[in-house]
């Protein structure tokens, strides 16, 4: 008997805070999974509130994922969370995403930047 493989990407959306939404990306964002991430980010952006995108558990992201983040920034106010010691940290900064959106070290910092408290 074989076990089903874990999904390459899990997207958690937290809409509890009226002042912003938090989207947590877990796993890998690539050509196969980026369309689902983009669909979810569009849905969240349609609320009209800022979006915190937490990459703290994102293990891999290719150029299709970076294009998705670029498109998300065009939809509204986006704050990206990438821990300074995370694998993606250097790549996110080299890709120039800091010119499109604020980059914070953690969700609490992103919430503070937006002037809201993180959900408890």
Residue frames relative to the residue before (quaternion, step in Angstrom):
aa qw qx qy qz dx dy dz
X 1.0000 0.0000 0.0000 0.0000 0.00 0.00 0.00
X 0.1996 -0.7883 0.5730 0.1016 3.57 -0.85 0.97
X 0.4015 -0.6868 0.5500 0.2541 3.50 -1.18 0.63
X 0.5213 -0.6043 0.4930 0.3465 3.53 -1.12 0.63
X 0.4856 -0.6507 0.4990 0.3030 3.52 -1.05 0.79
X 0.5300 -0.6060 0.4787 0.3502 3.53 -1.14 0.63
X 0.5562 -0.6025 0.4329 0.3745 3.60 -1.04 0.62
X 0.5475 -0.6293 0.4473 0.3227 3.54 -1.11 0.75
X 0.8038 0.1167 -0.0366 0.5822 3.57 1.13 -0.64
X 0.0483 -0.7436 0.6664 0.0241 3.52 -1.07 0.89
X 0.1123 -0.7827 0.6111 0.0352 3.56 -0.91 0.95
X 0.0925 -0.7847 0.6124 0.0247 3.55 -0.69 1.13
X 0.1207 -0.7942 0.5945 0.0356 3.53 -0.85 1.01
X 0.1052 -0.7857 0.6090 0.0255 3.55 -0.80 1.08
X 0.0567 -0.8205 0.5682 -0.0268 3.54 -0.50 1.26
X 0.3314 0.7866 -0.4736 0.2168 3.61 1.25 0.28
X 0.6998 0.4346 -0.2699 0.4986 3.59 1.02 -0.69
X 0.4123 -0.7322 0.4890 0.2341 3.59 -0.72 1.05
X 0.6804 0.5220 -0.2791 0.4320 3.58 1.20 -0.54
X 0.7990 -0.0218 0.0050 0.6009 3.60 1.22 -0.32
X 0.3250 -0.6932 0.5997 0.2329 3.53 -1.36 0.23
X 0.1991 -0.7581 0.6052 0.1391 3.55 -1.18 0.57
X 0.1044 -0.7717 0.6269 0.0256 3.54 -0.84 1.06
X 0.1277 -0.7955 0.5913 0.0346 3.56 -0.62 1.17
X 0.1907 -0.7850 0.5853 0.0697 3.54 -0.76 1.11
X 0.0436 -0.7999 0.5975 -0.0364 3.55 -0.68 1.16
X 0.7623 0.3393 -0.2613 0.4853 3.57 -0.70 1.05
X 0.6999 -0.4660 0.3700 0.3950 3.53 -1.11 -0.81
X 0.1604 -0.7501 0.6346 0.0942 3.54 -1.05 0.87
X 0.1596 0.7755 -0.5892 0.1611 3.53 -0.61 1.19
X 0.7946 -0.3074 0.2128 0.4783 3.56 -1.29 -0.18
X 0.6814 0.4952 -0.2846 0.4576 3.58 1.04 -0.74
X 0.7851 0.3609 -0.1759 0.4717 3.60 0.91 -0.89
X 0.5136 0.6798 -0.4100 0.3254 3.62 1.17 -0.42
X 0.6312 0.5364 -0.3722 0.4186 3.68 0.88 -0.69
X 0.6455 0.5023 -0.3296 0.4715 3.61 1.00 -0.74
X 0.6325 0.5155 -0.3324 0.4729 3.59 0.99 -0.78
X 0.6564 0.5075 -0.3208 0.4569 3.59 0.89 -0.86
X 0.6329 0.5291 -0.3350 0.4552 3.60 0.94 -0.85
X 0.6838 0.4838 -0.2888 0.4636 3.58 0.89 -0.92
X 0.6555 0.5040 -0.3225 0.4609 3.61 0.97 -0.78
X 0.6172 0.5265 -0.3438 0.4728 3.60 1.05 -0.68
X 0.6352 0.5318 -0.3253 0.4560 3.59 0.93 -0.89
X 0.6859 0.4780 -0.2812 0.4712 3.57 0.89 -0.93
X 0.6599 0.5218 -0.3086 0.4438 3.58 0.93 -0.89
X 0.5978 0.5886 -0.3543 0.4132 3.59 1.11 -0.62
X 0.5370 0.6098 -0.4034 0.4208 3.61 1.23 -0.25
X 0.4208 -0.7362 0.4394 0.2964 3.57 1.19 -0.49
X 0.6100 0.5175 -0.3676 0.4743 3.59 1.25 0.21
X 0.6352 -0.5186 0.3887 0.4201 3.60 -1.19 0.38
X 0.2581 -0.7592 0.5839 0.1264 3.53 -1.23 0.61
X 0.1978 -0.7294 0.6440 0.1191 3.55 -0.97 0.95
X 0.1171 -0.7761 0.6176 0.0494 3.57 -0.74 1.07
X 0.1637 -0.8159 0.5530 0.0415 3.55 -0.44 1.28
X 0.1266 -0.8104 0.5714 0.0250 3.57 -0.53 1.24
X 0.3117 0.8083 -0.4614 0.1915 3.58 1.25 0.20
X 0.7709 0.2948 -0.1646 0.5400 3.58 1.14 -0.58
X 0.4428 0.6713 -0.4618 0.3743 3.55 1.27 0.36
X 0.2704 -0.8096 0.5074 0.1181 3.57 -0.53 1.20
X 0.8058 0.0288 0.0387 0.5902 3.59 1.11 -0.63
X 0.0599 0.7736 -0.6302 0.0288 3.55 -1.15 0.68
X 0.1946 -0.7739 0.5906 0.1195 3.56 -0.82 0.98
X 0.7762 -0.3705 0.2297 0.4555 3.58 -1.28 -0.06
X 0.6025 0.5491 -0.3771 0.4396 3.62 1.07 -0.55
X 0.6278 0.5215 -0.3292 0.4748 3.59 1.10 -0.63
X 0.6562 0.4977 -0.3117 0.4737 3.57 0.98 -0.81
X 0.6163 0.5204 -0.3470 0.4784 3.61 1.06 -0.66
X 0.6271 0.5361 -0.3299 0.4589 3.58 1.03 -0.77
X 0.6546 0.4898 -0.3129 0.4834 3.61 0.96 -0.81
X 0.6161 0.5405 -0.3338 0.4656 3.58 1.04 -0.77
X 0.6683 0.4880 -0.2949 0.4777 3.60 0.92 -0.87
X 0.6185 0.5438 -0.3424 0.4522 3.58 1.04 -0.76
X 0.6418 0.5263 -0.3241 0.4538 3.58 0.99 -0.82
X 0.6468 0.5200 -0.3183 0.4581 3.58 1.10 -0.64
X 0.6408 0.5533 -0.3150 0.4289 3.60 1.21 -0.46
X 0.7814 -0.2072 0.1720 0.5630 3.57 1.13 -0.50
X 0.7305 -0.4091 0.3120 0.4491 3.54 -1.32 -0.24
X 0.0014 -0.8058 0.5880 -0.0706 3.54 -0.64 1.21
X 0.0981 -0.7469 0.6551 0.0588 3.54 -1.09 0.85
X 0.2318 -0.7861 0.5642 0.0994 3.54 -0.76 1.08
X 0.1889 -0.7694 0.6015 0.1023 3.58 -0.95 0.90
X 0.1557 0.7492 -0.6247 0.1554 3.54 -0.69 1.19
X 0.3731 -0.7245 0.5306 0.2332 3.57 -0.59 1.11
X 0.5841 -0.6265 0.3836 0.3453 3.60 -0.94 0.85
X 0.7304 0.4064 -0.2396 0.4940 3.60 1.10 -0.61
X 0.4404 0.7023 -0.4521 0.3291 3.60 1.28 0.12
X 0.6430 -0.5400 0.3887 0.3793 3.53 -1.20 0.60
X 0.7307 0.4543 -0.2422 0.4483 3.58 0.92 -0.90
X 0.4498 0.7401 -0.4344 0.2474 3.59 1.18 -0.41
X 0.7074 0.4573 -0.2704 0.4661 3.58 0.71 -1.05
X 0.6663 0.5116 -0.3035 0.4496 3.58 0.92 -0.91
X 0.6199 0.5425 -0.3357 0.4569 3.59 1.00 -0.82
X 0.6940 0.4676 -0.2754 0.4731 3.55 0.90 -0.90
X 0.6537 0.5061 -0.3132 0.4673 3.61 1.00 -0.79
X 0.6406 0.5308 -0.3158 0.4563 3.57 1.13 -0.66
X 0.4893 -0.6990 0.4087 0.3239 3.59 1.26 -0.14
X 0.3389 0.7643 -0.4983 0.2295 3.60 1.17 0.31
X 0.5733 0.6017 -0.3749 0.4108 3.59 1.16 -0.45
X 0.6174 0.5261 -0.3445 0.4726 3.57 1.23 -0.34
X 0.7052 0.4562 -0.2477 0.4829 3.58 1.22 -0.48
X 0.8049 0.0375 0.0350 0.5912 3.55 1.13 -0.70
X 0.5716 -0.5645 0.4649 0.3721 3.53 -1.26 0.40
X 0.1580 -0.7644 0.6165 0.1037 3.58 -1.05 0.76
X 0.0692 -0.7991 0.5972 -0.0057 3.56 -0.78 1.09
X 0.5787 -0.6221 0.4216 0.3167 3.55 -1.25 0.51
X 0.8048 0.0142 0.0180 0.5931 3.60 1.13 -0.56
X 0.6880 -0.4880 0.3426 0.4137 3.56 -1.32 0.29
X 0.6159 0.5425 -0.3560 0.4467 3.61 1.00 -0.72
X 0.6563 0.4998 -0.3056 0.4755 3.60 0.97 -0.81
X 0.6392 0.5149 -0.3205 0.4728 3.57 1.04 -0.77
X 0.6440 0.5111 -0.3148 0.4742 3.58 0.99 -0.84
X 0.6471 0.5103 -0.3162 0.4700 3.58 0.98 -0.84
X 0.6214 0.5407 -0.3343 0.4580 3.58 1.00 -0.80
X 0.7145 0.4325 -0.2434 0.4931 3.56 1.01 -0.85
X 0.4732 -0.6871 0.4328 0.3416 3.58 1.26 -0.24
X 0.6071 0.5103 -0.3620 0.4899 3.57 1.18 0.55
X 0.4696 -0.6462 0.5171 0.3073 3.56 -1.26 0.33
X 0.5027 -0.6334 0.4786 0.3421 3.60 -1.04 0.67
X 0.5649 -0.5907 0.4324 0.3808 3.61 -1.11 0.59
X 0.3654 -0.7419 0.5201 0.2136 3.55 -1.07 0.75
